[in-house]
Amino acid sequence: MNHHVKRILVSSVLLVCAGVAQAQQKPNVIAFGSDSPDRGTTRVGYWNQQKNKGAGQFAIDHGRPAWKKEYEDTAKFDAMTKGKVWRLGDNFWTSLDTDMPLTISGKTVPAGSWYLGVERSADGAQWNLVFIDPVKARAGHMDASEIGRAPVEFKAPLTLEQVTEVKDKVTIDLIYKAPNIRDVTLRIGWGKLQLSAPVKVPALE
């Protein structure tokens, strides 16, 4: 075999090896998703009977991750939550959509769409509902699992309550009682965790 033929064979082997290596490299971008994610929705709507038209509404849409027995280990649960922002659900963002301004735990929430999360202080004593501007999250192509790097616009304090019912999956409720229909309680339940915040609705027309 002459030298020229050897060079051709070596070059061919190198090209094949390079092609195999390139095929084995992980792609930079992959796709993921869920055909039928378990979602929950809670809504409060108002209707003007004299005018026979809507008078305002707001709703929260969220994923429903399951509570696990291991979360009842205080040390493990603290490691998951202390000093961190939790995405308050799973799969796609938990979102608040409101067509009127609200006051949540004394904090003014402008009308519009907001991504929500829950923050726990580093010492574990304080819980907050955090509000994220969806426009900014979209601009950064942020997945809900990356909520820790999303810019927080503002926070509203949450009250840690005694658990009235253990929730197997994340449950968010908006509760009101007539005749005080403008006073709503936002309640979050997940396993043995229960948090709440008062929601004040503006004057209705």
N, C-alpha and C positions, 0 to 999 in steps of 0.2 A: 504494500500500500504506500503510494507516494505521499509526500508531505502535504500537497495541496488537498488531497482527498481527506487526510486526517484532520486538517483545519476545518473542512466543511462538516465532517461528522461531529467534531467538538462543538462547533457553532450551533449545530442542530440540537444537540443535547442540552446546551445552555438555554436555548430558546424554549425548549419543552419544559425544563425545570422552572424557568421564569414564569411560564404560563401557568404551571401547577401552583406555584407559590402565590401568584396573583389571584387564582381562583380560590385558594384557601384563606385569603385575607378576609376579615369581616367587613361587610359594607359599612360605610359611614352612617347611613341612615336606614332604619328599619321601620316597618309599619306595625301597629298594634291596635287593638280595639275590642269591642264587645258587641255581639249582635243584639242582646236583650239585657242590658244592665238592670239591676234591681234599683229602681229609683222611687223616691217618695216625694210627694208634693203636699204642701199645706197652704191654704189661701184664706184671706178674709176679703170679702167684697161687700160693697154698700150699694143700695138701690134707692133712688128717690121715687117714692110711690106717686107723689103728686105730679111730677114731671115725667114719670114712667121712663126713667133713664138711669144709667149708672152714675154713682156719686163718688167712686174711687175704689181702688183695690190694691192689694199687695200679696205676693206669693213667694214662697221659698221652695226651690227644687233641689234635691240632694240625693247622693248615693247612700247606700245602706250597708256599710261593712258590718260583719257579725262580731259580736263580743266573744272573746276567747277566755277560757278559764284561767289561762296564764296571766291575764291582765289583773287578776285579783291579787297577784303578788305585788305588794306595795312598792318594793324596790324596782321591779321591772316596769310597773306603770309609771313611776316617777322618772325613770330613765327615758321613757317614751315621750313624756309630756313636759317636764320641768324645763323652763327656758326655751320652749319651742312653740312653733305655730303648727297646729294640726289642721288638716284641710277640711275637717267637718264632713266627712263622707268618703266616697271612693269613686273611681272612674272619673267622669267629667266633674268640672267645678260645681260646688254648691253655690247657688245664686239666689239673690233677692231681687225681685222685679217689683217696683212700686211706681204708681202713676201720681203719687202725692208725697210731699215731704213727711217724714216720720220723726218722732223723737224716741230714741231707744236708750234707756238708762240715762236720760238727760242729754244725750248727744244727738244733735240734729243730723238727720240722714236725708240728703237731697233726693228728690224724685229721680228715678232712672234705674239702671241695672248695676248691681254690685256683686262681685265674688266675695264669698264669706269664708272665714276660717276662725279657729279658736286658739287663743294664745294663753299659755300658762306662765306665770312669772317664775324666775329662777328659784325662788324659795318655795314655790308651790302654793303660796297663799292666795294669789289673785288670778282670776280667769277673766279674759276679755274676748268679746266678739270683734274680729278684725274685718275691715272693709277694704277691698282691693278694687282698683279701677280696672274693669275688663279691657279697656282700650290699651292700657299700658301692659297688661298681661299678654294680650294678643300680639302687641308689637314685639315682645320678647319671645314669642312662640312658647310661652311657659305652659307646661303641663301642670295639672292640679297637684301632682306629686311633688312639684318643685315650689310649693307655696312658700317655703322658707326663704326663697330669693326674690319673691314678688314684693314690690314696694307697697307698704301699708299706708293707706290714705288717712285713716283714723280708727279709733277703737271705742268700744262701749263696754263698760263693766258688766260682767255676768255674776250672778249670785249662785254659790254652791249650795244646793238644797239637800235635805234628807231624802233619800230615795223612797218613792212611794210605790214604784213598780219596776222590777228589773226588766230591762229591754234587751232582747236577744240581738237586735240590730239597731243601728242609729235611728232614732225617731225624733222628728222636730214637729212641734205642735204650736199653733197660734190659737189661743184660748181667750174667749170673751164671754161675758155674762150680761144679758139685758137687765136693766135698761142702759148700763154703762158701756155701750157698744164701741165707744172711742178709746176705751181702756182695754188693751190686749196684752196678754202675757205670752212671750216667746219662751217655750220650754224645750230643752234639749235633753234627751235621755239616751244613754248608751251603757248597757250593763248596769253596774252599780254607781254610775256617774249621772248626776242630774244637775243641770244648770238652767238658770232662767234670767230673763230681763223684761222689765216693763216697757211696753210700746204705747206711745201716745199718738193718736190719730188727730189731725187738724180738724177744725170745724167743717162739717159736711153740708153740702148744698144740693 
